[in-house]
Amino acid sequence: MLKIAAATLGPDPGDMISELFEQCTCLQIYDGDTDELLDVIERNGKSDAELARILTDMWVEAVICGPLQQDAF
């Protein structure tokens, strides 16, 4: 299964993609094969590096977002 994350400004499908990864309030995780929403990770004070680590642990292969700063990259 291909997993794709969208860095968004809200938890609902269709919420805007944030202009910068650092501004996202949620990460929406999708099955890239079926477009099914699998999970929503809310920032809740997590750093960019923590969010990136969560994506790595979940085996997410792509992230749709604006530019990344060094901590998240």
C-alpha positions in Angstrom: 0.0 0.0 0.0 1.3 3.4 -1.0 0.7 6.0 1.8 0.6 9.7 1.1 0.3 12.5 3.6 -1.2 15.9 3.0 -0.1 18.7 5.4 -3.4 20.6 5.9 -4.9 23.5 7.8 -7.7 21.2 9.2 -8.7 17.6 9.8 -11.4 17.2 7.2 -10.9 16.0 3.6 -10.9 19.0 1.4 -9.2 21.3 3.9 -6.6 23.5 2.4 -3.0 22.4 2.0 -0.8 24.6 4.1 1.6 27.0 2.3 4.4 25.8 4.5 4.8 22.5 6.3 5.5 24.4 9.5 2.0 26.0 9.3 0.0 22.8 9.0 -2.3 21.9 11.8 -2.9 18.3 10.7 -1.5 15.5 8.6 -4.1 13.6 6.6 -2.8 10.1 5.7 -4.3 8.6 2.6 -4.0 5.2 0.8 -2.5 6.2 -2.5 -4.1 3.3 -4.3 -7.7 3.9 -3.2 -7.7 7.6 -2.0 -9.2 6.4 1.3 -8.4 8.6 4.3 -6.6 6.3 6.7 -5.7 8.6 9.6 -5.5 12.2 10.7 -2.5 13.3 12.9 -3.1 16.6 14.7 -0.1 18.8 15.4 -1.1 19.6 19.0 2.2 21.2 19.8 4.4 18.6 18.0 7.5 19.9 16.4 8.2 19.6 12.7 10.7 16.9 13.4 8.2 15.0 15.5 5.7 15.1 12.7 8.3 13.9 10.2 9.2 11.0 12.6 5.5 10.0 12.8 5.3 9.9 9.0 8.5 7.8 8.8 7.2 5.4 11.4 3.9 5.0 9.4 5.9 4.3 6.2 4.4 7.3 4.4 6.2 7.6 1.1 5.1 11.1 -0.1 4.1 14.3 1.6 2.0 17.0 -0.2 3.0 20.3 1.4 4.7 23.6 0.9 8.5 24.1 1.5 10.1 22.2 4.4 12.6 23.7 6.8 15.7 21.8 7.8 14.1 20.2 11.0 11.4 18.5 9.1 13.5 17.6 6.1 
